[in-house]
Amino acid sequence: MRLAAATLDAPDARELAEFYLRLLPGWCVWRGEEGPDWVHIRPPDGGTGLSFQTEPAYRPPTWPGAADRQQMMIHLDIEVDDLERETARAVAEGARPAEFQPQDDVRVLLDPAGHPFCLYTETPQ
């Protein structure tokens, strides 16, 4: 077995896939795996990718979690070389900073569909 992708629901699969294609340089739609309600993207090396499916009843998760609200089921961790530069680029591409930022060396952002994702730099040990 091999994990092929994590799938994110969205009100518009294509719109969310286009955001992540801009965010993740070199990624592309994988071998024509797209339709009106489904898009699968992968990195240039063909590793584990991301898929997006349109869900008309989609509700964005709450960050941080709150009782009786839509809970976050998954979030993405994306390693970057320059946290401030890449945070600014992500915002320019359509992300928005989350109000709650639990760590100084991580930026929690929300994609256009409201999914939280984290940008971080690897800390030397």
C-alpha positions in Angstrom: 0.0 0.0 0.0 1.0 3.6 -0.6 -0.8 6.8 0.4 -1.6 8.6 -2.8 -3.3 11.7 -1.5 -5.2 13.5 1.2 -8.6 14.8 -0.1 -10.1 18.2 0.9 -13.7 19.0 0.4 -14.6 22.5 -0.8 -17.5 24.4 -2.3 -15.5 24.5 -5.6 -12.8 21.8 -6.1 -11.2 23.5 -9.1 -10.9 26.9 -7.3 -9.2 25.3 -4.3 -6.9 23.2 -6.4 -5.8 26.3 -8.3 -4.9 28.0 -5.0 -2.7 25.1 -4.0 -1.1 24.9 -7.5 -0.1 28.6 -7.0 1.1 27.9 -3.4 3.2 24.8 -4.2 5.6 25.6 -7.0 6.1 22.8 -9.5 3.0 20.9 -8.6 0.6 20.1 -11.4 -2.7 18.3 -12.1 -1.7 14.7 -12.2 -2.2 12.9 -15.5 -5.5 14.4 -16.4 -7.1 13.5 -13.0 -9.6 16.3 -13.0 -13.3 16.7 -13.7 -16.0 19.3 -12.8 -16.1 18.2 -9.2 -12.6 16.6 -8.7 -9.0 17.6 -9.1 -5.8 15.7 -8.1 -2.5 17.5 -7.9 1.0 16.1 -7.2 4.5 17.3 -6.7 7.0 17.0 -9.7 8.5 13.8 -8.3 5.0 12.1 -8.3 4.9 11.7 -4.5 1.9 11.9 -2.3 -0.5 14.5 -3.6 -3.6 16.5 -2.7 -7.1 15.9 -4.1 -10.0 18.3 -4.0 -13.7 17.4 -4.3 -16.7 19.7 -4.6 -19.1 19.3 -1.7 -22.2 21.4 -1.9 -22.9 21.1 1.8 -19.3 22.0 2.8 -18.9 24.0 6.0 -15.4 25.4 6.8 -13.9 24.2 10.0 -13.4 26.4 13.1 -9.8 27.2 14.1 -9.2 26.7 16.9 -11.8 24.1 17.6 -15.0 25.1 19.4 -17.9 23.0 20.8 -20.9 22.8 18.5 -18.9 24.1 15.5 -17.6 22.3 12.5 -14.3 20.6 13.7 -11.1 20.5 11.7 -10.5 17.0 10.5 -7.1 17.5 8.9 -4.6 20.3 8.4 -1.5 20.5 6.2 2.0 21.3 7.4 4.1 22.9 4.7 7.8 23.5 5.3 9.3 26.7 3.9 12.7 28.3 3.9 11.6 31.8 4.8 8.6 32.0 7.0 7.8 35.7 6.6 8.3 35.7 2.8 6.2 32.6 2.3 3.5 33.8 4.6 3.2 37.0 2.6 3.2 35.0 -0.7 0.5 32.7 0.6 -1.6 35.7 1.6 -1.1 37.3 -1.8 -2.3 34.0 -3.4 -5.6 34.0 -1.4 -4.8 32.7 2.1 -5.7 34.6 5.2 -3.9 34.5 8.5 -5.8 32.8 11.3 -6.6 35.0 14.3 -5.1 32.5 16.7 -1.4 31.9 16.3 -0.2 29.3 18.9 3.5 29.4 18.1 6.0 32.1 17.1 7.8 29.8 14.6 4.7 28.6 12.8 2.1 30.6 10.9 -1.5 29.2 10.8 -3.3 30.3 7.6 -6.7 29.5 6.2 -7.0 28.6 2.5 -9.8 30.1 0.4 -12.2 27.3 1.6 -11.3 27.9 5.2 -9.1 24.8 5.8 -6.3 25.6 8.2 -2.7 25.0 7.1 0.6 25.7 8.8 3.8 27.1 7.3 6.9 26.4 9.3 10.7 26.3 9.0 12.8 23.4 10.1 14.6 24.2 13.3 18.2 22.9 13.4 18.7 20.5 16.4 
